[in-house]
Amino acid sequence: MRSELSATSTLFEANRARGTVRFDVHARDGVTRRGTLHESGSLRVRFPSPEDQGLSGVFVNTAGGVAGGDRFDIEIAAADAARLTLTTAAAEKVYRTPGAAAQLNIALKVGADAHLAWLPQETILFDRARVQRRFDIDLDEAASLLLCEIVVFGRTAMGERMEQGEFVDRWRLRRGGRLVFAETVRLDGDIGAKLGRSAVAKGGAAIGTALIVPGDEALVERIREASKSFSGEAGISAWNGFAMARFCAQDAARLRADMMTVLARTGAALPRLWLN
């Protein structure tokens, strides 16, 4: 029996998904073009709608979701004056696992006068899912960035909640070579109970973050003016030359609506997939 379990475990490990996307974009005559593109495994990126100036990309995970032991790596470089908007074809689902955590690693580099908008759809964690995510962001002093992430603990529309599991989220932001923001969020074990605490999420099942560079108090005030329309809770502040808005809501739909309101205040154009 033990040998059969070992063989099953080995087979399971061999079937873990791996995916890598690595590419760069550059501006030529005021138009952003794709440079070198590398894809491997089950991760793909497509550029469905050429625009007058900027370039839009959509990530597709052909594995159909993320399971324990999977690893996905993304590396993107936007050269000087390039404009790039990225999203996902659908919400990403992270499934339960009795084994190792999935690994998601994202590295973004943005040159002078370039703009990168990272606007994926929600990441949904199933009960007993385990995932470790890492963002490493390197901005030129004159670069701009809009980065939004929404994490949902369970499929609330299906009456499901995440009770146990692991979620580790590490963010590092450098601007002009200087570290200006560093944060690691860790939720593990009895996540459902922890989210129920007033100081954590007060029973909310969805959290979100919008990171805006550059950002100042004037931007903070514009967003606060819309806060009365929010369905969930939100807080925003600015320091070190950037602004950050944090969200918490009872479900993904409410948080997504609040996030869209904030993005409108920044003047950002939402990806078409967000509007379907």
HELIX and SHEET records of a PDB file:
HELIX    1   1 ARG A    2  ALA A   14  1                                  13    
HELIX    2   2 THR A  156  MET A  158  5                                   3    
HELIX    3   3 ILE A  191  LEU A  195  1                                   5    
HELIX    4   4 GLU A  217  ARG A  224  1                                   8    
HELIX    5   5 SER A  227  SER A  229  5                                   3    
HELIX    6   6 ALA A  252  THR A  266  1                                  15    
HELIX    7   7 ARG A  272  LEU A  275  5                                   4    
SHEET    1   A 7 VAL A  31  GLY A  41  0                                        
SHEET    2   A 7 ARG A  18  ARG A  28 -1                                        
SHEET    3   A 7 ARG A  71  ALA A  78  1                                        
SHEET    4   A 7 ALA A 102  VAL A 110  1                                        
SHEET    5   A 7 ARG A 130  LEU A 139  1                                        
SHEET    6   A 7 GLY A 165  ARG A 175  1                                        
SHEET    7   A 7 ARG A 178  GLY A 189 -1                                        
SHEET    1   B 7 LEU A  43  ARG A  46  0                                        
SHEET    2   B 7 LEU A  55  ASN A  61 -1                                        
SHEET    3   B 7 ARG A  83  THR A  88  1                                        
SHEET    4   B 7 HIS A 115  TRP A 118  1                                        
SHEET    5   B 7 SER A 144  PHE A 153  1                                        
SHEET    6   B 7 THR A 123  LEU A 125  1                                        
SHEET    7   B 7 GLU A  92  VAL A  94  1                                        
SHEET    1   C 8 LEU A  43  ARG A  46  0                                        
SHEET    2   C 8 LEU A  55  ASN A  61 -1                                        
SHEET    3   C 8 ARG A  83  THR A  88  1                                        
SHEET    4   C 8 HIS A 115  TRP A 118  1                                        
SHEET    5   C 8 SER A 144  PHE A 153  1                                        
SHEET    6   C 8 ALA A 206  VAL A 213 -1                                        
SHEET    7   C 8 PHE A 242  ALA A 249 -1                                        
SHEET    8   C 8 GLU A 233  TRP A 239 -1                                        
END                                                                             
